[in-house]
Amino acid sequence: MKILVIEDNPDLLDVIVQSLRKERYLVETASDFAAARTKIFVYEYDCVLLDIMLPGGSGLDLLKEMNTRGRRMNVIILSARDSIDDKVEGLDLGADDYLAKPFHLAEMHARIKSVLRRNTRGGEQLVRLGNVTVHPDTFTVEVNGTNLELGRKEYDILMYLANRKGRLVEKQTLAEGVWGDDIDQADNFDVLYAQMKNLRKRLKTAGASVTVKTVYGFGYKLVVEEATTTDNHD
């Protein structure tokens, strides 16, 4: 899962980033209004941790522009301004949750998991796709109840597509979601192709009812195959 942390305090930013990376989140950062605005409207994120007080502008103004432009992302406001008015305005503008500074990192992680579970998985703890079950909290995958060994990037690709089941995902967007925003500077997608090939092979070998379809000229789509039954006649 890719998270954008928008925070101008370098010490707090570093603490948040290190804590998130320990939980295997892919983390991008912005320290002022202009950088945050660029990130939000150029790249895709599973969750945005948004400080209200930023050099060059307000996080609430970013939320307003996101609404105006139809830019939907999971947003958790981080702010030292613990006024009810700020909280209400932020939630009314589309934020999903609110954390007042100072906060415990454990609470931050719990809020992130809650928002992602609620908005991405319909409140479910697990991700179920046919005979495939993904356990986001332990980064494990099962096929028909048997553990499927995946490499980290293979798992990340599967999870990214699983959270967007049935949707077409551009190659560039998928690569950025798994390797980070800087992947847009790469000359090609060879690293994505290699990991995708490995993932498909492992899923097929395990008898998974999940496949990743290539939509040529665009990207990928995760598809759950329908179970079929065959009538036997003597």
Secondary structure, DSSP 8 states (H G I E B T S, - for coil): -EEEEE-S-HHHHHHHHHHHHHTT-EEEEE-SHHHHHHHHHHS--SEEEEESEETTEEHHHHHHHHHHTT----EEEEES---HHHHHHHHHTT--EEEESS--HHHHHHHHHHHHHHHHSTT-SSEEETTEEEETTTTEEEETTEEE---HHHHHHHHHHHTTTT--EEHHHHHHHHH-GGGGGSS--HHHHHHHHHHHHHHHHTT-SEEEEEETTTEEEEEE----------
